[in-house]
Amino acid sequence: MKLYTTALSGHGHRVEQLLKLLKLDYEKIDAPHEVRITTEFLKINPLGQIPVLIDNDVVLSDSNTILLYLVQKYDRACIWYAKEIIEQAEIHRWLFIASGEIAFGPALARRTKLLNGDASLEEAQARAHKILNFMNNHLKKYTWLALNKITIADLACYPYVAVAEEGGVSLNEYENVKHWLANVESVEDIQAMPRMTT
Ligand SMILES: N[C@@H](CCC(=O)N[C@@H](CS)C(=O)NCC(=O)O)C(=O)O
């Protein structure tokens, strides 16, 4: 398999962690902005976004789509996903939160602050606090986001929450979220999301 990504992409991070956890062989191809705007790259993803996964003749983009593809194709024991429809729905709910509230909250705040993006930093930070507050309340009762085990829901939501502070979003008031982040990072073979700042 080939994975187009970059070191600091939280969207790429979630896919790479799952590839490693499933012990799948893959070649990592660095695809920074200069690569993503080339004609060659736009042929594999006309949106010009990473991650992109190529698995023989299958070309997939969108990180959460790739997570679902990988578990349904390669996680036969259903370790990172679920067999029951209602459990699958719980997982999907968090995948959509990752691509909605988290992408437009903490992820956008980080991109805006560190890369001088043109979105409103204040609005992204406010959205970040709203979803963090929601997650913190949810995690009062649960160890993991969707089920009573770690799943792709946690892998999808983890990266941009882990580096929320880079977007000027303090995690100080979210003890349960911090505990959950530490739990994710303590799983063997999961690498912490790298910081853009040191
Ligand atoms: N919904 C997509 C979003 C991916 C995404 O935003 N990737 C960023 C890097 S982290 C990117 O490639 N941005 C370039 C662009 O949007 O032009 C996913 O989940 O994979």
The ligand as an ORCA input file, in Angstrom:
! r2SCAN-3c Opt
* xyz 0 1
  N     -11.901     15.379      4.991
  C     -10.520     15.188      4.700
  C      -9.713     16.418      5.084
  C      -8.244     16.237      4.795
  C      -7.471     17.522      4.911
  O      -8.025     18.593      5.224
  N      -6.179     17.426      4.649
  C      -5.342     18.596      4.681
  C      -4.022     18.298      5.374
  S      -4.256     17.893      7.060
  C      -5.032     18.983      3.267
  O      -4.625     18.164      2.479
  N      -5.281     20.252      2.943
  C      -5.015     20.783      1.644
  C      -6.219     21.450      1.079
  O      -7.322     21.315      1.630
  O      -6.047     22.088      0.053
  C      -9.994     13.952      5.431
  O     -10.575     13.584      6.463
  O      -9.031     13.336      4.976
*
